[in-house]
């Protein structure tokens, strides 16, 4: 084990012995911190900030080692068991690297990965192993990716685009009929179809939406600034003026 990693493991053990707050933590209390660190890693990736990514990966690694230490104290497993388990799993699922099996491209690797996972799983539901706590957008992406790797996918991107248009038309029908439940269903289908298109085009929908949100936030901040410069709050400006401020903010980018 590298010296710095060994020091970190020793640090975690010492904190569990000597820090009152760290001694009180459980897997349940660490859930929020673990999730927060994962999202901070994503922020660093989205920002293309290597130094920030290194820092956030360190925070995430600490949470992993902390959870493994608690598990060892309870007699469940040790960090060595975690490392050994994932090593065996990766070797088993990469026969093209470790066993001389052929794989011509990344898509073939993905499909083989999913087939091997299904053969090794006792679950009848191919999607059953996806975490229930995944955010809906990420879950939709993983569902459609797994189904596609198992051979269930659209033939052409154009077919998915047509499906998006179909779902939008069905929402319009539900809206005209004044049926809120049908509207919710059709908007859900529309979002799911957009995720499918993003996946097929090699775009991570979670990342795409996060970047769209960042653009919206930056532009709307400029809209609010222009409103203040006119001596008014955003809520006191007409929709037409706000739209003009918005277009100006887009032009400034």
C-alpha positions as CSV (number, residue, x, y, z in Angstrom):
1,X,0.0,0.0,0.0
2,X,1.4,3.5,-0.9
3,X,2.7,5.4,2.2
4,X,0.2,8.2,1.9
5,X,-2.7,5.8,1.6
6,X,-1.5,3.9,4.6
7,X,-1.3,7.1,6.6
8,X,-4.9,7.9,5.7
9,X,-6.1,4.5,6.8
10,X,-4.2,5.0,10.1
11,X,-5.7,8.5,10.4
12,X,-9.2,7.2,10.1
13,X,-8.6,4.5,12.7
14,X,-7.2,7.2,15.1
15,X,-10.2,9.5,14.6
16,X,-12.5,6.6,15.4
17,X,-10.6,6.0,18.7
18,X,-10.0,9.6,19.8
19,X,-12.5,12.0,18.3
20,X,-15.9,12.0,20.1
21,X,-17.8,13.1,16.9
22,X,-16.2,10.5,14.7
23,X,-16.8,7.8,17.3
24,X,-20.6,8.5,17.1
25,X,-20.9,8.1,13.3
26,X,-22.7,5.2,11.7
27,X,-23.3,4.2,8.1
28,X,-26.7,5.8,8.4
29,X,-25.3,9.2,9.6
30,X,-22.7,9.2,6.9
31,X,-25.2,8.9,4.1
32,X,-25.6,12.6,3.7
33,X,-21.9,13.3,3.7
34,X,-21.2,10.6,1.2
35,X,-23.8,11.9,-1.2
36,X,-22.5,15.5,-0.7
37,X,-19.0,14.5,-1.5
38,X,-20.1,12.6,-4.7
39,X,-21.8,15.8,-6.0
40,X,-18.8,17.9,-5.1
41,X,-16.7,15.5,-7.3
42,X,-19.2,16.0,-10.1
43,X,-18.9,19.8,-9.7
44,X,-15.1,19.6,-10.0
45,X,-15.4,17.4,-13.1
46,X,-17.9,19.8,-14.7
47,X,-15.6,22.7,-13.9
48,X,-12.6,21.0,-15.5
49,X,-10.6,21.8,-12.3
50,X,-7.9,19.2,-11.7
51,X,-6.8,20.6,-8.3
52,X,-10.4,20.8,-7.1
53,X,-11.0,17.2,-8.4
54,X,-8.0,15.9,-6.5
55,X,-9.3,17.6,-3.4
56,X,-12.8,16.3,-3.7
57,X,-11.7,12.8,-4.6
58,X,-9.7,12.9,-1.3
59,X,-12.9,13.9,0.6
60,X,-14.7,11.0,-1.1
61,X,-11.9,8.6,-0.4
62,X,-12.1,9.5,3.3
63,X,-15.8,8.7,3.4
64,X,-15.1,5.3,1.8
65,X,-12.3,4.5,4.2
66,X,-14.4,5.7,7.1
67,X,-17.4,3.5,6.2
68,X,-15.0,0.5,5.7
69,X,-13.5,1.2,9.2
70,X,-16.9,1.1,10.8
71,X,-17.8,-2.1,9.0
72,X,-14.5,-3.7,10.2
73,X,-15.4,-2.7,13.8
74,X,-18.7,-4.4,13.4
75,X,-17.1,-7.5,12.0
76,X,-18.6,-7.2,8.6
77,X,-15.5,-6.7,6.4
78,X,-12.2,-4.8,6.1
79,X,-11.0,-2.4,3.5
80,X,-8.8,-5.2,2.1
81,X,-11.9,-7.2,1.5
82,X,-13.4,-4.3,-0.4
83,X,-10.3,-4.0,-2.6
84,X,-10.1,-7.7,-3.1
85,X,-13.7,-8.0,-4.1
86,X,-13.6,-5.2,-6.7
87,X,-10.3,-6.5,-8.1
88,X,-11.9,-10.0,-8.6
89,X,-15.0,-8.5,-10.1
90,X,-13.1,-6.3,-12.6
91,X,-10.9,-9.2,-13.7
92,X,-14.0,-11.4,-14.2
93,X,-15.8,-8.7,-16.2
94,X,-12.8,-7.8,-18.4
95,X,-12.0,-11.1,-20.1
96,X,-10.7,-9.1,-23.1
97,X,-7.9,-7.8,-20.9
98,X,-7.2,-10.7,-18.6
99,X,-8.3,-13.8,-20.4
100,X,-7.6,-13.2,-24.0
101,X,-11.3,-12.9,-25.1
102,X,-11.8,-10.6,-28.1
103,X,-13.5,-7.2,-27.9
104,X,-13.4,-5.0,-31.0
105,X,-14.7,-1.7,-29.5
106,X,-16.2,-0.1,-26.3
107,X,-19.8,-1.0,-27.3
108,X,-18.9,-4.7,-27.4
109,X,-17.2,-4.4,-24.0
110,X,-20.3,-2.8,-22.5
111,X,-22.6,-5.4,-24.0
112,X,-20.4,-8.2,-22.7
113,X,-20.3,-6.6,-19.3
114,X,-24.1,-6.5,-19.0
115,X,-24.5,-10.1,-20.2
116,X,-21.9,-11.3,-17.6
117,X,-23.7,-9.4,-14.9
118,X,-27.0,-11.0,-15.8
119,X,-25.5,-14.5,-15.8
120,X,-24.0,-13.9,-12.4
121,X,-27.1,-12.4,-10.9
122,X,-30.0,-14.5,-9.4
123,X,-32.4,-11.6,-10.0
124,X,-35.0,-12.1,-12.8
125,X,-35.3,-8.3,-13.3
126,X,-32.3,-7.1,-15.5
127,X,-32.9,-3.6,-14.0
128,X,-33.5,-4.7,-10.5
129,X,-29.9,-4.0,-9.3
130,X,-30.0,-0.3,-10.1
131,X,-30.0,1.6,-6.8
132,X,-33.5,2.9,-5.9
133,X,-31.9,6.0,-4.5
134,X,-30.5,7.1,-7.8
135,X,-31.8,10.5,-9.0
136,X,-34.5,10.0,-11.6
137,X,-32.5,11.4,-14.5
138,X,-29.4,9.3,-13.7
139,X,-31.7,6.2,-13.2
140,X,-33.4,6.7,-16.5
141,X,-30.0,6.9,-18.2
142,X,-28.7,3.8,-16.5
143,X,-32.0,1.9,-17.3
144,X,-31.9,2.7,-21.0
145,X,-28.2,2.0,-21.2
146,X,-28.5,-1.4,-19.6
147,X,-31.5,-2.3,-21.8
148,X,-29.6,-1.2,-24.9
149,X,-26.5,-3.3,-23.9
150,X,-28.8,-6.3,-23.6
151,X,-30.1,-5.6,-27.2
152,X,-33.2,-3.6,-26.5
153,X,-32.7,-0.2,-28.2
154,X,-33.9,2.0,-31.0
155,X,-32.5,1.3,-34.5
156,X,-31.9,5.0,-35.4
157,X,-31.5,8.3,-33.6
158,X,-34.2,9.7,-35.9
159,X,-36.7,7.2,-34.4
160,X,-36.0,8.6,-30.9
161,X,-36.5,12.1,-32.1
162,X,-39.8,11.1,-33.7
163,X,-40.8,9.6,-30.3
164,X,-40.0,12.9,-28.6
165,X,-42.3,14.7,-31.0
166,X,-45.0,12.0,-30.5
167,X,-44.8,12.4,-26.7
168,X,-45.0,16.2,-27.0
169,X,-48.1,15.9,-29.2
170,X,-49.6,13.5,-26.6
171,X,-48.9,16.1,-23.9
172,X,-50.7,18.7,-26.0
173,X,-53.7,16.4,-26.2
174,X,-53.7,15.9,-22.4
175,X,-53.4,19.6,-21.8
176,X,-56.3,20.4,-24.1
177,X,-58.4,17.7,-22.4
178,X,-57.7,19.3,-19.0
179,X,-56.3,16.0,-17.6
180,X,-53.5,16.7,-15.1
181,X,-52.7,13.0,-14.5
182,X,-52.3,12.4,-18.2
183,X,-50.2,15.5,-18.5
184,X,-47.8,14.2,-15.8
185,X,-47.6,10.8,-17.6
186,X,-46.9,12.4,-21.0
187,X,-44.3,14.8,-19.6
188,X,-42.6,11.8,-17.8
189,X,-42.6,9.9,-21.1
190,X,-41.2,13.0,-22.9
191,X,-38.3,13.4,-20.4
192,X,-37.6,9.6,-20.6
193,X,-37.4,9.9,-24.4
194,X,-35.0,12.9,-24.2
195,X,-32.8,10.8,-21.9
196,X,-32.8,8.1,-24.5
197,X,-31.7,10.5,-27.3
198,X,-28.9,11.9,-25.1
199,X,-27.6,8.4,-24.4
200,X,-27.6,7.5,-28.1
201,X,-25.8,10.6,-28.9
202,X,-23.1,9.9,-26.3
203,X,-24.2,12.8,-24.0
204,X,-24.6,12.3,-20.3
205,X,-28.0,13.9,-19.6
206,X,-27.1,14.6,-16.0
207,X,-24.1,16.6,-17.1
208,X,-26.0,18.3,-19.9
209,X,-28.8,19.4,-17.5
210,X,-26.3,20.6,-14.9
211,X,-24.6,22.8,-17.5
212,X,-27.9,24.1,-18.8
213,X,-28.8,25.0,-15.2
214,X,-25.5,26.8,-14.9
215,X,-26.1,28.8,-18.1
216,X,-29.6,29.7,-16.9
217,X,-28.3,30.8,-13.5
218,X,-25.6,33.0,-15.1
219,X,-28.1,34.6,-17.6
220,X,-30.8,35.1,-15.0
221,X,-28.3,36.8,-12.7
222,X,-27.6,39.3,-15.5
223,X,-31.3,39.8,-16.0
224,X,-31.7,40.6,-12.3
225,X,-28.7,43.0,-12.5
226,X,-30.2,44.8,-15.5
227,X,-33.5,45.1,-13.6
228,X,-31.7,46.6,-10.6
229,X,-29.9,49.1,-12.9
230,X,-33.3,50.3,-14.0
231,X,-34.3,50.9,-10.4
232,X,-36.7,47.9,-10.2
233,X,-36.8,44.4,-8.8
234,X,-37.1,41.5,-11.2
235,X,-40.7,40.9,-10.2
236,X,-41.6,44.5,-11.2
237,X,-40.3,44.3,-14.7
238,X,-42.7,43.3,-17.6
239,X,-42.3,40.0,-19.2
240,X,-41.4,41.6,-22.5
241,X,-38.6,43.6,-20.9
242,X,-37.3,40.5,-19.1
243,X,-37.2,38.7,-22.4
244,X,-35.1,41.5,-23.8
245,X,-32.7,41.4,-20.8
246,X,-32.5,37.6,-21.3
247,X,-31.6,37.9,-25.0
248,X,-29.0,40.6,-24.1
249,X,-27.5,38.2,-21.5
250,X,-27.2,35.5,-24.1
251,X,-25.5,37.8,-26.5
252,X,-22.9,38.8,-23.9
253,X,-21.8,35.2,-23.5
